[in-house]
Amino acid sequence: LDHAQLLEQRGAAARADSLLANMHELLCQQANRPTPLLGRIDLRRGRLALCVGQEERAAEFFQRGLDDCLHSHDKRVLYGFLGLAQLAANQGDYAQAFVRLRDAERLMQQRQIPDTVYRGVLLQLSSHFWLQQGRAELACEALSRVLNHYRGPRSRQAPPATLELI
């Protein structure tokens, strides 16, 4: 997963997807299905598909990854909700997009995941949606709050799966 993320960041999305597809196939051959890892692979592949405009494929990966991560209580389930929210916003369904973000936040709170894991990325994506809707003042306020978490003497480090956050 880390290697695929590095490939993606270097602009080699096709190689990253190929690596993840091979790993997924290999893991599916095991007697005991490693659900958490398969869920994470699907979420990463969903992100890659979304980045290249393959929305139907991305939706399948995000939903499958979301289901696996929900089943295994993996906190990366967050990225399934985020991906599905982005897909809804891309279709102009902002109500559904914000419902997905709310569901993600609620689940993170129920599972007592530290807010440093999810708060910044939820605000970032909300801001993206507000900008798409022409509500720049809301986006500016939210993004200023995000930056305050990651700058200054009491700054925090962005979670590993959201390196582009700052």
N, C-alpha and C positions, 0 to 999 in steps of 0.2 A: 504493500500500500504506500509506504514511504517512497519507494523507488518510482512508482507510478505518479505520485504527486510531484516528485522532482522532474520527471519527464514532462509532465503537463506544464510546469512552470518554465521549462526550457523551450516550450513551443512544440514539443513532440507528442501532441495529443493522440495521434494514431498509434504510435508505439506504446503509449501508456495504456490505451484501450486494449491493444493486442496482448500486452503483458497481463492485464487484469482478466481478460477472457481466458487465457491459458491457465491462469491460477484458479479461476472459477471452475473450469472443466476438470482440472486435476483434483480439486477439493470435493467436487460432486461424486467422484469415484470412490471416496472413502466410505467405509461401512457406517460410521457415525458421522452424520452430516454436521459439519462445523458451522452452525447457523449464524453465530455472531460475525464470523469472518466473511461468510458469504453475503451477509447483509451489508457489511461495510464495502465490499467489492462492488455490489450492485449500486450503492449510493454514489461511489466514485465514478462508476461507469455512467450513471445518470447525469452527473455533472458534466462529464466529457461530452455526452450526447447533446446536452443542452447548449453547451458552448459552441457546437458546430451546427446548431439549428435543427437537430433531429428530435423534435419535440415528442412525437409518438413513442419513439424508442426511449427517450429520457423518462417519460411518464411510466413506462413499464418497469424500468430499472428503479426509479424512485419508489414506486409502490411496492415492488418486491423487497427492496432494501428496507423500507419502512416496516413492512410486515415482519421480516426476519428480526429486525432490531427491537420491535415491540415485543415479540415473542421471547427474545433472549434478555430483555431489560437492558439493552445497550444504550448508553447515553447518546451515541451517534444517530439515534433515531431522529434527533433534531434535524439532521441534514436531509432526511426524507421529507419532513414537513416543509423545510425551506425550499427544496426543489419543487414540490407540488405547488407551493405558494407562488413561486416564480412562474411556473407554467400557467397557473390561473391568471396571473397579472398579464402575462404575454397575450392572453386571449381577451383581455379587457375586463375580466371578472375580478375586480378589486375586492368586492365583498368576500368572495371565496378565498382570495389570497390572504386577507387579514384574518379570516376564520382559521386558516391553516397556521398562521403565526401565533394566534391566541391558543390554539390547541397545543402547539409546541411548547409555549411558555407554561401552560397549565401542567403538562406532563412533566416538564423539568422540575417544577415546583413540587409536584406530588412525589416524585422520586428523589427529592431533596438533593438535586444536582446544584452545586455552587453557581450562583448567578454569573460569575465571571466566565463560565463556560458558554453561556447562551445570550446574555443580555446585550452585549455589543453587537453581535451578528444579527439579532432580531431588530435592533434599532437601525442597523445599516440597511437591511432589506426593506424595512418599513419606509425608510427615507427614499430608497430607490423607487418604491411604489408612489410615494407622495410626489416625487419629481415627475414621474410619468403622468400624474394627474394635474400637474401644474401648481402644486402646493409647496413651493420652494421654501416658504418661511417655516413650515413644520420640519422639513428635511434639514434645514440649516440648524435649527434648535437641537434636533435629535443628534445630528452628527457632531455638533459641538460637545454634547454630553459624552458621546463615545470617545472623542479625542481626549477629553479630560481624564478618562480612565487610564489612558496609555501614555500620558505625558506628565512630566513633573517629578518631584521627589518621591511620591507615593504611587508611581505608575505601576501598571500591571502588564504582563506579557500577554499578547494575543494567544488564544488557544491554537494548538498545532494545525487544526484543519481549516483555520481561517487566517492564514498568513497574510492575505491581501487586505485584511480588515483595516489596518492603520493606513 
